[in-house]
C-alpha cells in the first residue's frame, strides 16, 4: 500500500514539475504592448432613413378603435374541483354494468 501511494505521489509531483517547466518559457518571453483598435466613426445625429418593407409580398392591415377582451376571447369556464370529479367517477363505477360470468383458464 505504501509503495502504491509513493508511486502515485511521485507521478503527481512529476507532472506538476513538468507543467511548471513548460510555463516558464512563456514567462520569459519579451513583453508586448497592448494596442486597442480604434473606430474612426463617431456617433452623430442624422435624419431617419426611408422605411423599407421587410416582408416582400405582404399587405398592410390597419384597424381603428378597440375591441373589448370579452368580444375577442371567450371567458374560460373554471375546471371542476378534483374532489367532485373523483366522486362522479366513483358513482359511475358503482352503477356500471358488471360481468355476470367470469372465465378462468
Secondary structure, 3 states (H helix, E strand, C coil): CHHHHHHHHHHHHHHHHHHHHHHHHHHCCCCCCCCCCCCCCCCCCCCCCCCCCCCCCCCCCCCCCCCCHHHHCCCCCCCCCHHHHHHHHHHHHHHCCCCCCCCCC
